[in-house]
Structures are given as C-alpha cells and as structure tokens.
C-alpha cells in the first residue's frame, strides 16, 4: 500500500472496497492541482490517505 493525497484525483478515479477501504482505479492520473494563496508559497498537502493501488 501507499499513501497518496486523494485531493489530486477526481472522485471517479476511486472505487470503494468494503466499508472502510478505497482503491485507486488502474490508470488513474492526478488532475487536480490546487495553488498556494501566495505565489511565493508552496502548496503543502496534508490530506494523505492509505490507498490500495492495483498495478
């Protein structure tokens, strides 16, 4: 398993496994990239979740 920020993927990139687990679908590509409020700041993502990735 890996940890990945789910905010970078649209909801259709995930599938539910059981009650508590989520799987990133094969060939999913991150497509959402939030910007920092100030151009001199770097965006820091603290929304990491354990994702089960089937390759």
Beta strands, then each sheet from edge to edge (+ up, - down):
strand 1: 2-5
strand 2: 14-17
strand 3: 21-24
strand 4: 48-53
sheet 1: 1+ 4- 3- 2+
end
